[in-house]
Amino acid sequence: MTLTNSQKRYLRGLTHHIKPVVMVAEKGLTENVMAAIEEALDRHELIKVKLRAERAERRAWSEEISTRCKAIPVHSIGQTACFYRRNRKDPVIELPRR
């Protein structure tokens, strides 16, 4: 699934009011962390993840989360990255039309 620019803008606006649900730190993307991200995406569709590392490692983690969880990166600012994955059974967020 790809998002249009207006849909990404809409989701970015929604991320202002949510708090990070998972923090990735020195141990990296362990199986427990990935399971927590998967569960959060299933429950909320749109999540914030705190990435505590240097820029290159944050970028690699963000790409890995996106690939392994099949989530769309909405945006990334500093140590915070936001991801979206639509819940197919019970969608929570209604995206604007394309």
Order of alpha helices (4+ residues) and beta strands (2+ residues): alpha-beta-alpha-beta-alpha-beta-beta
